[in-house]
């Protein structure tokens, strides 16, 4: 099943991803499937290893047989935790082949939230490295139903199986013969705009997602693709491409060193890449400072959050003239939804965003139906009760199609809020529409404009304010790195990250300029509160989605100083250094006779004076960022130490998204 352009033809395919990988391995077994980092060369460069399609398929079939032997079979919900690389892809496709269901959670969301996700699924099997198994052993209630364990690496005291032992299993059939409606995977949303939800991916949905990506970006077997998100690597293997695992940590892409990234792009003649706006900003800045020839790179795709127009313009300036930069819009529940190429952004839509019209995210993909419906926070009993809106009117974006997840895993409340059934008469639901929770509108050319999250709109007495529309106006200021509209009650507040070098005096002048910008746009008229923030909190997966809920709490504290006293935990912690100072004072006035008490006094003196003084340099930028004077910051740090300044927002340094 091969198209004329050399790519695997996915049109009309009902086969699972594992079957499509097997077909590629039969067609070109010696072709390189995966290139992945493997330590360092003597000169410090990243060392890479390669794996051919035929070898990868042998591993998949052997692991499938081994997993089946230990009881992981069709429908087994299996926690899968592995670093991006050959083991992850071989295990994922082995589970797909069996009809088992990998459960994937982003480790960047933190241990507590991860455990909540796993508890909701009730996984029966667990595949992960030793440290993950250690957490599993300590969380017995979360994994009460887990009966099969596989350790990637050295097994400690918990028993079970090892990946190395499973590799020795002779390949067998091990094919679950899945259908399109069978569950393929459970992947959790990041939870950056609400509780993390388990999204059910069916095998039909997986193939449809691959088909949409292939069509949108002209993907084929001749491509060499650099990936920063493992899911896209799975699709590359379906396309028959060669995938290069980027030398970055998936949960810390904003902190990635762009140098090794550029080296990989050049060394392997990479033709396509996917990255978040945070990573592309860093890449563009690096190539501006240190130009590099990347003639093979023809397609750059970004997603996960709105991409600033200046990032797109920077990439266009530093990449080869034939390279295209695509901005995509989608969600965990449906990926992708729409796409837009950079030429249209630079020539048309970027300027309109600065007028308060939102961010254009392109035209819907061919396999989807997309509507804009009237905004409501209530569930919709069926699609017939939704009021469709005309072009130009802001509403909630809803989509349906084969690439849309039909439901959440064991979460009827989330289904009620986000899924709408379209009925025809008394028959079963013909289609399931997904309510994205995003606000937007369609223009006269059929392009979709993103206006922000429904839950993050600021509802004032006069009108609803949409985050992305308002922020586009202020982001046009040359000294604004980015802005974020939040609501403190019904009071709209704009938090601002400035470019480096903006001092207090310049910030005061900027506020007047921001007021002028606000008065010049209908979307922002009346906005008067601007607060400077040292570095916005962002999501863990793409390091780009702003956590406006956290910013709103911060803004509330700034606007009402002293009205919200520290919580009981903070008060308890601050009591410790106060007790230390009291002990010092007492020992100074009345000397101690007992040697242990004298020794304790000297230890206390060291901690209260020397250690607190050493913390002043770290406390100063945080204190200045929230309006504290230098003298007050020094005083509070000497009294309370880290129990004070660590409660303030961290100031981000270097390249930020």
C-alpha positions as CSV (number, residue, x, y, z in Angstrom):
1,X,0.0,0.0,0.0
2,X,2.3,2.7,-1.3
3,X,1.4,6.1,-2.8
4,X,3.0,7.6,-5.8
5,X,5.1,10.0,-3.7
6,X,6.7,7.1,-1.9
7,X,4.7,7.4,1.3
8,X,2.5,4.7,2.8
9,X,-1.1,5.3,1.6
10,X,-3.3,5.6,4.7
11,X,-6.4,6.7,2.9
12,X,-9.2,4.3,3.8
13,X,-6.9,2.1,5.9
14,X,-8.5,0.4,8.9
15,X,-5.3,-1.4,9.9
16,X,-3.6,-0.7,13.2
17,X,-0.4,1.1,13.5
18,X,1.5,-2.1,14.4
19,X,0.3,-3.7,11.1
20,X,1.5,-0.6,9.1
21,X,4.9,-0.8,10.8
22,X,5.2,-4.5,9.9
23,X,4.3,-3.7,6.3
24,X,7.1,-1.1,6.1
25,X,9.6,-3.6,7.7
26,X,8.7,-6.1,5.0
27,X,9.1,-3.6,2.2
28,X,12.4,-2.1,3.3
29,X,14.0,-4.0,6.2
30,X,17.4,-2.5,5.8
31,X,16.3,1.1,5.9
32,X,17.2,3.1,9.0
33,X,14.1,3.5,11.2
34,X,15.5,5.2,14.4
35,X,18.6,7.3,15.1
36,X,18.9,7.9,18.8
37,X,21.4,9.5,21.2
38,X,23.8,7.1,22.9
39,X,26.3,8.9,25.1
40,X,29.1,11.3,24.0
41,X,31.9,11.2,21.5
42,X,35.5,11.9,22.7
43,X,35.1,15.5,21.3
44,X,32.0,16.1,23.4
45,X,29.4,15.7,20.5
46,X,26.4,13.5,21.0
47,X,27.0,10.0,19.9
48,X,24.1,8.3,18.0
49,X,23.2,4.7,17.1
50,X,20.9,3.5,14.3
51,X,18.3,0.8,14.1
52,X,16.9,-0.6,10.9
53,X,13.2,-1.3,10.2
54,X,13.8,-5.1,10.0
55,X,15.6,-5.2,13.3
56,X,12.9,-3.0,14.9
57,X,10.2,-5.3,13.7
58,X,12.0,-8.4,15.0
59,X,12.2,-6.7,18.4
60,X,8.5,-5.8,18.3
61,X,7.5,-9.4,17.5
62,X,9.9,-10.9,20.1
63,X,8.6,-8.5,22.8
64,X,5.0,-9.1,21.8
65,X,5.6,-12.9,22.3
66,X,7.4,-12.3,25.6
67,X,4.7,-10.0,26.9
68,X,2.0,-12.4,25.9
69,X,3.8,-15.2,27.8
70,X,3.7,-13.3,31.0
71,X,0.0,-12.4,30.7
72,X,-0.1,-9.1,28.9
73,X,-2.7,-9.7,26.2
74,X,-5.6,-8.0,24.5
75,X,-7.1,-5.3,26.6
76,X,-4.5,-5.3,29.4
77,X,-4.1,-1.8,30.6
78,X,-0.3,-1.3,30.9
79,X,1.6,1.6,32.4
80,X,4.5,2.3,29.9
81,X,7.3,4.5,31.2
82,X,10.4,4.6,29.0
83,X,12.8,7.3,27.7
84,X,12.3,8.2,24.1
85,X,14.3,5.7,22.0
86,X,14.2,2.2,20.5
87,X,12.9,0.5,23.7
88,X,9.9,2.9,23.9
89,X,8.9,2.4,20.3
90,X,9.5,-1.3,20.3
91,X,7.4,-1.8,23.5
92,X,4.6,0.5,22.3
93,X,4.2,-1.3,18.9
94,X,4.5,-4.7,20.7
95,X,1.6,-3.6,22.9
96,X,-0.4,-2.3,19.9
97,X,0.3,-5.6,18.1
98,X,-1.1,-7.6,21.1
99,X,-4.1,-5.3,21.4
100,X,-2.9,-4.4,24.9
101,X,-3.5,-0.8,26.0
102,X,-0.5,1.4,26.9
103,X,-1.2,4.0,29.6
104,X,1.0,7.1,29.0
105,X,1.4,9.9,31.5
106,X,3.8,12.9,31.1
107,X,6.4,12.5,33.9
108,X,6.8,16.3,34.0
109,X,3.5,16.8,35.7
110,X,5.0,15.6,39.0
111,X,4.7,12.4,41.0
112,X,1.5,13.2,42.9
113,X,-0.5,14.0,39.8
114,X,1.0,11.0,37.9
115,X,-0.2,8.7,40.7
116,X,-3.6,10.2,40.5
117,X,-3.8,9.4,36.8
118,X,-2.6,5.8,37.3
119,X,-5.1,5.4,40.1
120,X,-7.9,6.5,37.8
121,X,-6.9,3.8,35.2
122,X,-6.4,0.9,37.5
123,X,-3.5,-0.5,35.4
124,X,-3.0,-4.3,35.4
125,X,0.6,-4.2,34.2
126,X,3.6,-1.9,34.7
127,X,6.6,-1.4,32.5
128,X,9.2,1.1,33.6
129,X,12.8,1.8,34.9
130,X,13.9,0.9,38.4
131,X,13.1,4.3,39.9
132,X,9.5,4.1,38.6
133,X,9.1,0.7,40.2
134,X,10.4,2.1,43.5
135,X,7.6,4.6,43.4
136,X,5.1,1.9,42.5
137,X,6.2,-0.2,45.5
138,X,5.7,2.8,47.8
139,X,2.3,3.5,46.3
140,X,0.5,0.2,46.9
141,X,-3.0,1.6,46.9
142,X,-2.5,3.3,43.5
143,X,-1.3,0.0,41.9
144,X,-3.4,-2.4,43.9
145,X,-4.6,-4.0,40.6
146,X,-1.1,-4.3,39.1
147,X,-0.2,-8.0,38.8
148,X,2.5,-8.0,36.1
149,X,5.7,-6.0,36.2
150,X,8.6,-5.5,33.8
151,X,11.7,-3.6,34.7
152,X,13.7,-1.7,32.1
153,X,17.2,-2.2,33.5
154,X,18.3,-3.8,36.7
155,X,15.6,-5.3,38.9
156,X,15.9,-4.7,42.6
157,X,13.8,-6.3,45.3
158,X,10.3,-6.2,43.8
159,X,10.5,-9.3,41.6
160,X,8.7,-9.6,38.3
161,X,10.3,-9.7,34.9
162,X,13.0,-7.7,33.1
163,X,13.1,-6.4,29.6
164,X,16.3,-8.2,28.9
165,X,14.8,-11.5,29.6
166,X,11.8,-10.8,27.4
167,X,14.1,-9.9,24.5
168,X,15.1,-13.6,24.5
169,X,11.6,-14.8,23.7
170,X,11.3,-16.4,20.2
171,X,9.1,-14.3,18.0
172,X,5.6,-15.7,17.6
173,X,2.3,-14.6,16.1
174,X,1.5,-12.5,19.1
175,X,-1.1,-10.6,17.0
176,X,-4.2,-9.4,18.8
177,X,-6.0,-8.9,15.5
178,X,-7.4,-5.6,16.6
179,X,-10.4,-3.7,15.1
180,X,-10.7,0.0,14.5
181,X,-13.0,0.5,17.5
182,X,-10.6,-1.4,19.9
183,X,-8.8,0.7,22.5
184,X,-5.3,1.5,21.4
185,X,-3.9,3.7,24.2
186,X,-4.8,5.9,27.1
187,X,-3.0,9.2,27.1
188,X,-3.5,11.9,29.8
189,X,-3.8,15.5,29.1
190,X,-1.2,17.7,30.8
191,X,-3.7,19.2,33.2
192,X,-2.3,22.7,32.5
193,X,-5.8,24.1,32.2
194,X,-7.7,21.8,34.5
195,X,-7.5,18.2,36.0
196,X,-5.6,15.7,33.8
197,X,-8.0,13.5,32.0
198,X,-7.4,10.1,30.5
199,X,-8.0,10.3,26.7
200,X,-9.0,7.0,25.0
201,X,-7.3,6.5,21.6
202,X,-8.9,3.8,19.4
203,X,-6.9,2.1,16.6
204,X,-9.1,3.9,14.0
205,X,-8.2,7.2,15.7
206,X,-4.5,6.5,15.6
207,X,-4.5,5.7,11.9
208,X,-6.7,8.8,11.2
209,X,-4.3,11.0,13.1
210,X,-1.4,9.7,11.1
211,X,-3.4,10.3,7.9
212,X,-4.2,13.9,8.8
213,X,-0.5,14.6,9.6
214,X,0.7,13.0,6.4
215,X,-1.8,15.0,4.3
216,X,-1.2,18.4,6.1
217,X,2.6,18.3,5.8
218,X,3.2,16.1,2.8
219,X,5.0,13.4,4.8
220,X,6.6,10.3,3.2
221,X,9.2,7.6,3.5
222,X,11.9,9.8,2.0
223,X,11.7,12.1,5.1
224,X,14.2,12.2,8.0
225,X,12.3,13.6,10.9
226,X,13.6,15.0,14.2
227,X,11.1,14.5,17.0
228,X,10.7,16.0,20.5
229,X,7.5,14.2,21.3
230,X,7.4,10.4,21.1
231,X,3.9,10.2,19.7
232,X,5.1,11.9,16.5
233,X,7.9,9.3,16.3
234,X,5.3,6.6,16.1
235,X,3.7,8.2,13.2
236,X,7.1,8.6,11.4
237,X,7.5,4.8,11.6
238,X,4.1,4.4,10.1
239,X,5.0,6.8,7.2
240,X,8.2,4.8,6.6
241,X,10.4,7.8,7.5
242,X,13.6,7.8,9.5
243,X,13.1,9.3,12.8
244,X,15.9,11.1,14.8
245,X,15.3,11.3,18.6
246,X,16.2,14.9,19.6
247,X,18.9,15.3,22.2
248,X,16.5,17.0,24.6
249,X,14.5,16.1,27.7
250,X,10.8,16.0,26.7
251,X,9.7,17.7,29.9
252,X,12.3,20.5,29.8
253,X,12.3,21.5,26.2
254,X,12.6,25.2,27.0
255,X,15.9,24.5,28.7
256,X,17.3,22.5,25.9
257,X,20.7,23.4,24.4
258,X,20.0,24.4,20.8
259,X,23.6,23.6,19.7
260,X,23.3,19.8,19.8
261,X,19.9,20.2,18.1
262,X,21.4,22.1,15.2
263,X,24.2,19.5,15.0
264,X,21.6,16.7,14.7
265,X,19.7,18.6,12.0
266,X,22.8,19.0,9.9
267,X,24.5,15.7,10.6
268,X,21.5,13.6,9.5
269,X,20.1,15.9,6.8
270,X,16.8,16.2,8.7
271,X,14.0,17.2,6.4
272,X,11.1,17.7,8.9
273,X,10.9,18.4,12.6
274,X,8.2,19.0,15.2
275,X,8.9,21.3,18.2
276,X,7.0,23.5,20.7
277,X,7.2,27.3,20.5
278,X,9.6,27.3,23.4
279,X,12.1,25.2,21.6
280,X,11.7,27.0,18.3
281,X,12.3,30.3,20.0
282,X,15.6,29.0,21.4
283,X,16.5,27.5,18.0
284,X,15.8,30.7,16.1
285,X,17.8,32.8,18.6
286,X,20.7,30.3,18.3
287,X,20.7,30.3,14.5
288,X,20.6,34.1,14.5
289,X,23.7,34.3,16.6
290,X,25.5,31.3,14.9
291,X,24.1,30.8,11.4
292,X,24.2,27.2,10.1
293,X,23.4,25.7,6.7
294,X,20.4,23.4,6.9
295,X,19.6,22.9,3.2
296,X,17.7,19.6,3.8
297,X,15.2,21.0,6.3
298,X,12.0,21.7,4.3
299,X,9.3,21.5,7.0
300,X,9.1,22.8,10.6
301,X,5.9,22.1,12.5
302,X,5.0,23.7,15.8
303,X,2.2,23.1,18.2
304,X,1.1,22.8,21.8
305,X,0.5,26.6,22.2
306,X,0.0,29.7,20.1
307,X,3.3,30.5,18.3
308,X,4.3,34.2,18.5
309,X,4.6,35.8,15.1
310,X,8.1,37.0,15.9
311,X,9.3,33.4,16.4
312,X,7.9,32.5,13.0
313,X,9.5,35.5,11.4
314,X,12.9,34.6,13.0
315,X,12.8,31.1,11.8
316,X,11.9,32.2,8.2
317,X,14.9,34.5,8.3
318,X,17.5,31.9,9.5
319,X,16.3,28.8,7.6
320,X,16.7,28.0,3.9
321,X,14.3,29.9,1.7
322,X,12.5,26.7,0.6
323,X,11.8,25.7,4.2
324,X,8.2,26.0,5.4
325,X,7.1,26.7,8.9
326,X,3.7,25.3,9.8
327,X,1.8,26.3,12.9
328,X,-0.7,23.6,14.0
329,X,-3.6,23.7,16.4
330,X,-4.9,20.6,18.2
331,X,-5.4,18.9,21.5
332,X,-4.7,15.6,23.1
333,X,-8.3,14.6,22.3
334,X,-7.8,15.4,18.6
335,X,-4.5,16.1,16.8
336,X,-4.2,18.0,14.6
337,X,-7.3,20.2,14.0
338,X,-5.9,22.9,11.7
339,X,-2.6,24.1,10.2
340,X,-1.2,27.4,8.7
341,X,2.0,28.1,6.9
342,X,4.3,30.9,7.9
343,X,4.1,32.9,4.7
344,X,0.4,33.6,5.4
345,X,1.2,34.5,9.0
346,X,3.8,37.0,8.1
347,X,2.0,38.6,5.1
348,X,-1.5,38.7,6.7
349,X,-2.6,37.3,10.0
350,X,0.2,38.5,12.3
351,X,-0.7,42.2,11.9
352,X,-4.4,41.4,12.5
353,X,-3.5,39.6,15.8
354,X,-1.9,42.9,17.0
355,X,-5.3,44.5,16.5
356,X,-7.0,42.2,19.0
357,X,-8.4,39.7,16.6
358,X,-6.8,36.6,18.1
359,X,-4.3,34.2,16.6
360,X,-5.0,32.6,13.3
361,X,-4.3,28.8,13.5
362,X,-5.2,28.0,9.9
363,X,-7.8,26.0,8.1
364,X,-9.3,22.7,9.4
365,X,-7.9,19.5,8.1
366,X,-9.8,17.6,5.5
367,X,-10.9,14.7,7.7
368,X,-12.6,16.8,10.3
369,X,-15.9,18.7,10.5
370,X,-15.5,21.9,12.6
371,X,-18.2,24.3,14.0
372,X,-18.3,27.3,16.2
373,X,-21.2,27.1,18.8
374,X,-22.6,29.6,21.3
375,X,-20.6,29.6,24.6
376,X,-22.0,27.8,27.5
377,X,-20.5,26.2,30.6
378,X,-23.2,23.6,30.8
379,X,-23.3,20.1,29.3
380,X,-25.1,19.8,26.0
381,X,-27.6,16.8,25.9
382,X,-27.2,16.4,22.1
383,X,-25.8,18.4,19.2
384,X,-29.2,19.6,18.2
385,X,-29.3,21.8,21.2
386,X,-26.1,23.6,20.2
387,X,-26.5,27.0,18.5
388,X,-24.1,27.3,15.5
389,X,-22.6,30.8,15.1
390,X,-21.9,32.7,11.9
391,X,-18.5,33.7,10.6
392,X,-16.8,36.4,12.7
393,X,-18.6,35.6,16.0
394,X,-16.6,34.1,18.9
395,X,-17.8,30.9,20.3
396,X,-16.6,27.4,21.4
397,X,-14.7,25.3,18.9
398,X,-16.2,21.9,18.4
399,X,-14.9,19.1,16.0
400,X,-15.8,15.6,14.9
401,X,-14.1,13.0,12.8
402,X,-12.2,9.7,12.9
403,X,-9.2,11.4,14.6
404,X,-11.3,12.6,17.5
405,X,-11.3,10.6,20.7
406,X,-14.8,9.3,21.4
407,X,-14.6,9.4,25.2
408,X,-12.5,9.8,28.3
409,X,-11.5,6.8,30.3
410,X,-13.9,6.1,33.2
411,X,-14.8,9.7,33.5
412,X,-18.5,10.3,32.7
413,X,-18.4,13.8,34.2
414,X,-15.7,14.8,31.7
415,X,-17.6,13.1,28.9
416,X,-20.8,15.1,29.8
417,X,-18.9,18.4,29.6
418,X,-16.7,17.7,26.5
419,X,-18.6,15.2,24.3
420,X,-21.8,15.9,22.4
421,X,-23.7,13.2,20.5
422,X,-25.3,14.0,17.2
423,X,-28.5,11.9,16.8
424,X,-30.6,11.3,13.8
425,X,-34.0,10.2,14.9
426,X,-34.0,7.4,17.5
427,X,-30.9,5.6,16.2
428,X,-27.6,5.3,17.9
429,X,-25.3,8.4,17.9
430,X,-24.0,8.8,14.4
431,X,-21.2,11.2,15.4
432,X,-19.5,12.3,18.6
433,X,-18.4,16.0,18.7
434,X,-15.6,17.1,20.9
435,X,-16.0,20.4,22.7
436,X,-12.4,21.7,22.8
437,X,-13.0,24.2,25.6
438,X,-11.3,26.7,23.3
439,X,-12.9,29.9,22.0
440,X,-12.5,31.1,18.5
441,X,-14.2,32.1,15.2
442,X,-14.1,31.5,11.5
443,X,-13.3,34.3,9.2
444,X,-14.6,34.9,5.7
445,X,-11.8,32.8,4.2
446,X,-12.6,29.7,6.3
447,X,-9.6,30.3,8.6
448,X,-9.9,29.5,12.3
449,X,-8.9,32.1,14.8
450,X,-8.0,31.1,18.4
451,X,-9.1,33.5,21.1
452,X,-8.2,31.6,24.3
453,X,-9.6,29.0,26.7
454,X,-13.3,29.2,27.6
455,X,-12.5,28.7,31.3
456,X,-9.9,31.5,31.3
457,X,-12.1,34.2,29.8
458,X,-12.5,37.2,32.1
459,X,-16.1,37.9,32.8
460,X,-16.6,41.6,33.7
461,X,-19.8,43.5,34.3
462,X,-19.7,44.9,30.7
463,X,-18.4,42.0,28.6
464,X,-16.3,38.9,28.3
465,X,-12.6,39.4,27.6
466,X,-10.7,36.8,25.7
467,X,-7.1,36.1,26.7
468,X,-5.4,35.7,23.4
469,X,-7.3,38.6,21.7
470,X,-6.2,41.0,24.5
471,X,-2.7,39.7,24.8
472,X,-2.0,40.1,21.1
473,X,-2.5,43.9,21.5
474,X,0.1,44.2,24.3
475,X,2.5,41.7,22.8
476,X,3.0,44.1,19.9
477,X,4.9,46.4,22.3
478,X,8.6,46.0,21.5
479,X,9.6,45.6,25.2
480,X,6.9,43.1,26.1
481,X,8.1,39.5,25.8
482,X,4.6,38.2,26.5
483,X,1.5,39.1,28.4
484,X,-1.3,37.2,30.2
485,X,-4.8,38.4,30.9
486,X,-6.2,37.1,34.2
487,X,-9.2,37.9,36.3
488,X,-9.1,38.8,40.0
489,X,-12.8,38.4,40.6
490,X,-14.4,40.5,37.9
491,X,-11.4,42.8,37.7
492,X,-9.3,42.2,34.6
493,X,-5.5,42.3,35.1
494,X,-2.7,42.0,32.5
495,X,0.5,40.4,33.8
496,X,3.5,41.3,31.7
497,X,6.9,39.7,31.1
498,X,9.3,42.3,29.8
499,X,12.4,41.9,27.6
500,X,15.8,41.9,29.5
501,X,17.1,45.3,30.5
502,X,13.8,47.0,31.4
503,X,14.5,48.8,34.7
504,X,11.9,50.2,37.2
505,X,11.8,53.6,35.6
506,X,11.3,52.2,32.1
507,X,8.6,49.9,33.4
508,X,6.7,52.9,34.8
509,X,6.9,54.6,31.4
510,X,5.8,51.4,29.7
511,X,2.6,51.3,31.7
512,X,1.4,54.5,30.1
513,X,2.2,53.1,26.7
514,X,0.3,50.0,27.5
515,X,-2.7,52.1,28.5
516,X,-2.5,53.8,25.1
517,X,-2.4,50.4,23.3
518,X,-5.4,49.3,25.4
519,X,-7.5,52.3,24.4
520,X,-6.7,51.8,20.7
521,X,-8.4,48.4,20.4
522,X,-12.0,47.4,21.0
523,X,-10.8,44.1,22.5
524,X,-8.9,45.9,25.3
525,X,-10.7,49.1,26.0
526,X,-10.8,49.9,29.7
527,X,-7.9,47.6,30.8
528,X,-5.9,49.6,33.3
529,X,-4.2,47.1,35.6
530,X,-0.7,46.0,34.5
531,X,1.6,44.0,36.7
532,X,5.1,43.1,35.9
533,X,5.9,39.4,36.5
534,X,9.5,37.9,36.5
535,X,8.6,34.7,34.6
536,X,5.3,33.1,33.8
537,X,4.5,29.5,35.1
538,X,4.1,27.3,32.0
539,X,2.9,23.7,31.2
540,X,5.3,20.8,31.6
541,X,4.9,19.2,28.2
542,X,5.5,22.2,25.8
543,X,6.8,24.8,28.3
544,X,4.6,27.3,26.5
545,X,1.0,27.2,27.8
546,X,0.7,29.9,30.5
547,X,-0.8,28.8,33.8
548,X,-3.2,31.8,34.2
549,X,-4.9,30.3,37.2
550,X,-1.6,30.6,39.2
551,X,-1.0,34.0,37.7
552,X,-4.5,35.1,38.9
553,X,-3.7,34.1,42.5
554,X,-0.4,36.0,42.3
555,X,-2.1,39.1,40.9
556,X,-4.7,38.9,43.6
557,X,-1.9,39.0,46.2
558,X,-0.2,41.9,44.5
559,X,-3.4,44.0,44.2
560,X,-4.4,43.4,47.8
561,X,-1.1,43.4,49.8
562,X,-1.7,42.2,53.3
563,X,-5.2,41.0,52.7
564,X,-4.2,37.4,52.2
565,X,-2.0,36.3,55.1
566,X,0.3,33.3,54.7
567,X,-1.3,29.9,55.1
568,X,-0.8,27.9,58.2
569,X,2.1,25.9,56.6
570,X,3.9,29.1,55.7
571,X,3.4,30.5,59.2
572,X,4.6,27.3,60.7
573,X,7.8,27.3,58.6
574,X,8.4,31.0,59.4
575,X,8.1,30.2,63.1
576,X,11.3,28.1,62.9
577,X,13.7,30.9,62.0
578,X,12.0,33.2,64.5
579,X,12.5,30.6,67.2
580,X,16.2,30.4,66.1
581,X,16.6,34.2,66.5
582,X,14.9,34.0,69.9
583,X,17.3,31.3,71.0
584,X,20.3,33.5,69.8
585,X,19.0,36.5,71.7
586,X,18.4,34.5,74.9
587,X,21.9,32.9,74.7
588,X,23.4,36.4,74.2
589,X,21.7,37.8,77.3
590,X,22.1,34.8,79.5
591,X,25.0,32.5,78.7
592,X,24.6,28.7,78.7
593,X,26.5,26.4,81.1
594,X,25.7,23.1,79.4
595,X,28.1,22.2,76.5
596,X,25.3,20.9,74.3
597,X,23.3,24.2,74.6
598,X,26.5,26.2,73.8
599,X,27.1,24.0,70.7
600,X,23.5,24.4,69.6
601,X,23.8,28.2,70.0
602,X,26.8,28.3,67.7
603,X,25.0,26.1,65.1
604,X,22.0,28.4,65.4
605,X,24.2,31.5,64.9
606,X,25.7,30.0,61.7
607,X,22.3,29.1,60.2
608,X,20.6,32.4,61.1
609,X,23.5,34.7,60.1
610,X,25.8,33.0,57.6
611,X,23.3,30.8,55.8
612,X,20.6,33.5,55.7
613,X,23.1,36.1,54.4
614,X,24.2,33.7,51.7
615,X,20.6,33.5,50.4
616,X,20.4,37.3,49.9
617,X,21.7,37.2,46.3
618,X,19.0,34.7,45.3
619,X,16.3,36.6,47.2
620,X,17.0,40.0,45.6
621,X,15.7,39.4,42.1
622,X,12.6,37.7,43.4
623,X,12.0,40.6,45.8
624,X,12.5,43.3,43.2
625,X,10.1,41.4,40.8
626,X,7.2,41.7,43.3
627,X,8.0,45.3,44.2
628,X,10.1,44.9,47.4
629,X,12.9,47.3,48.0
630,X,16.5,46.0,48.3
631,X,16.6,47.0,52.0
632,X,13.3,45.2,52.7
633,X,14.3,42.1,50.8
634,X,17.6,41.9,52.7
635,X,15.8,42.4,56.0
636,X,13.1,39.8,55.4
637,X,15.7,37.3,54.1
638,X,17.9,37.7,57.2
639,X,14.9,37.2,59.5
640,X,13.0,34.4,57.7
641,X,15.6,32.9,55.3
642,X,14.3,30.7,52.5
643,X,10.9,30.4,54.3
644,X,10.2,33.9,52.9
645,X,11.8,34.3,49.5
646,X,11.1,30.8,48.2
647,X,7.3,31.7,48.4
648,X,7.9,34.3,45.7
649,X,7.7,33.5,41.9
650,X,11.0,32.3,40.5
651,X,12.6,34.7,38.0
652,X,13.4,32.9,34.8
653,X,16.7,33.6,33.1
654,X,18.1,33.0,29.7
655,X,15.9,32.1,26.7
656,X,12.2,31.7,27.6
657,X,9.3,30.8,25.4
